[in-house]
Amino acid sequence: MNTGTQPIKLHFVGLSGYSYPHTRVRCFHFAKALAEYPDVQTKVLSYRDHLCPERSEVDMFDHLKDTEKIGLVMKALKCLLRDDPKTLLYVQKAHFHSAAPYLMHRFLRRQYIFDYDDYDVELSVFFGRGTWNRIFFGTRDWDVITARMAKNAVACVVSSHFLKDFLATYNPRTFLIETGVDAEQFRPVNHLERRDDRKVVFLWTGLVWGEDVLQSVLQILEAFQKTASRCPNVGLQIVGGGQRMPDVQEKVRQEYSHLDIQFVGWTAPQDMPALLRQADVGLLPFAGDSKWFRSKSPTKLFEYMASGLAVVASAVGEITYVIDEGKNGFLVDGAHGFADRMIQLVENPELRAGVGAAAREKAVQDYSLPRLAERLHDMLLQLRNKSLV
């Protein structure tokens, strides 16, 4: 950057808090990593953490009344209007929280970057009354709101090839920057140094919030049963929560109570690295090939890889761009495919360790925070060079 040039100022705006991966990685982590550059200044506004910490993450998506949402938007406007007018807003997702930066764009010509890391068109959380959506966004239609957010952004940042194709139809300045991992926090252990009689632990982490995710986890239960019938010295940990997690627990109680399946509740982000260090294989099932599945760049995938776990994943969407089959992970189809690879990894600890080491190398090289920040910084310089920011 030329001497005397003002730094690029970014204010990241997210709906959820640090405990949810969307805002944690694509706001807090991106902001922290970019702040390492002397020509960039960053800060974060989390609606949940900074504006209403008394409400839960689930409340932010499911239980707020329109009056509460409007109150939060007004609070956000008060906060954002204190910024230097040249501050670039970085809006993560199109939910009701994006009303504040979008209003500032419409009436004050404030520029923003639109970050989209899931296909949320049908799952968006706007205002319950269409009238409020028209007031804030100029339309009551969720798909039109998302399209307008993309079209009017100075640039879009997406997490997957699918989303790049989707948003590029509205904005040619769409950049692919996957969801990554803090590879300094998520570090591996040497699996070959563990005792031979120790159980091989399979792991799934996440929120079981809907039918698609529920069916994905049930697929893992079926695969684990097949694995345990062949390899008795195995265990499965299911880590997380969500509205449908009780359905998973009931399924285990009814059909799989004879297996070593442990449920670990919601785990704070700072405790997750230690938990992953106790596992051997990370599981990432997608039961189907929906737009939501195809669009995902799952945080858990990169956390598994950085932790040196061998990963077995469904061959769907962005995962197929990350995992090189048989080298840094395995791509499979259905419960039988999962079971075959899970059995192979139990019976071959050298393969398990080698694939895990390659996964760690890939995560550090391509998906660690410094690497993602480098790409974000390059994008910002491109926008500045074109006098767009």
GISUL-V312022 format. One line per field, one symbol per residue. phi: phi as a letter, one per 20 degrees, with the letter a starting at -180 (. if undefined). A space follows every 50 residues. Layout:
phi: ???
//
This chain:
phi: .fgnfffedcdfccfedffefgfgfedfffffffffefecccbcddgffd dbffeeffgfeccefgffffgfffffggfffffggefeedeemdcfffff ffffffddlfebdddcdbedgedfddefeggffffednaeefffgfffgf feffadccdbffffffeffdbfeddecffcbeffeecedeffefffeffe decccqdedbfffgffffffffffgffffecfecccdddpbofdfgffff ffffccfeeeddddfgdfgfefgffffeddcedcecepbfffffefdfgf gffgffemefddcfecmfgfeeeegnddrcdccmfffffgfffgfffcff fgfffffffgfffffdcfgffffgfffgfffffffelec
//
